[in-house]
């Protein structure tokens, strides 16, 4: 599969606002690990968010990452801290 990865401006702004340790962890996963090993089942705690199967979220440490998947295009939309429960 020839995957194209895109990054929404909102994702990049969220990423810049993370604490340095979280930034490094998310950055490393998104820009290195994910690109090397693209598989949906590889994403930690992946959950589908809509009926059409376009929007998903997964977690890295204490952060939720929202993505959009359309065919062979994956777009990272947001990265936000998980709410305290």
N, C-alpha and C positions, 0 to 999 in steps of 0.2 A: 504494500500500500504506500502510495506517495502522499504523505501527510503534509499539509500546510498549517503552520501554527501562527496565529495572530494574537495580538495583545491590545485590548481596549485601553484607551487613555485612563479610564477609571481604575483599571488594574494596575497600571504603572504608577499612578499617583498613590494608590493604596500601598503598593509595595514600598515606595519611597518613604512613607510615613511609619513603617514598622520599626520596632526597636532593632538595633544592629544584629543581635543574635537571631531574631526571627527573620529579618531581612535575608541574612546569609542562608538560612535553612530553606526558605521559600524560593529564593533566587536559584540556589543550587538545584533544587528539585525541578523547578519549572524550565530553566534554561539549559540544564545539562541532563539530569536523569530522565526526565520526561521525553525529551527529544531523542535520547538514545534508545528508550525502551517503550515506545508508545504502544500501549494496550489498555483498553478500558478496565480490565480486571486488575491492572497494576495500580490503579488509583486508590488510595486508602479511603475506606468507608464511602465509596461512591454511591450517591443517591440520585435517582431521576426526579426532577422537580415538576415536570409537566407531562401531559398525556401524549404529546407528539414525539417525545424522546429527543428533544433538542437541548433542553437546559438541564444541567447536572450540577451537583456540588460534591466536593470531597474535602477531607481534612488533612492538614499537616500540622502536627503538634496541636496547638490551641487556636488554629486559624481555619476558617472556612474559605474555600476557593470555589468561585462560581465559573463554570465554563459553558460554552455553547458549542454543540457539535452538529455540523451540517455536512454530511457526506465525508469527504476527506479533509475538511477544514475544522480545526479546533481553535476556538477563540477564548482566551482567558479574559473574564469580565470583571471580577472583583476578588479581593482578598481582605477578609475582615476578621477581627478577633471573635472567637466563639462566645456567645452570651453565657454569663455565669448562671448556673441553674441552682 
